[in-house]
Amino acid sequence: METNLKISNKNEFTSCPFWIIIDPKQNFTVDEDGIHRIAGMITGIWFSREAAQIFLDRTRYNFSKNAKVYCHSGVYSDDWAELSEQLTEK
């Protein structure tokens, strides 16, 4: 089986981009459960803003009205930077 994945070249001026959905919650604390609460606010990753937005639109019932697609950089992860270079659309 062959997988054909490409990272969007519409990278929003971000090096080694990936897109996530962030659904912020109020009143979370940074205690023993804090990291789990923060992780629970993040869904993804996607290789394009369009793909992430389609997922958010199709499953909007799972998210609050404040959920947004966010472009993030993986430039400080050597593994992601290498993969990003290989997968970016030319």
Helices and strands as residue ranges (DSSP letters): E 17-22, H 34-39, E 42-46, H 49-58, G 60-62, E 68-73, H 78-87
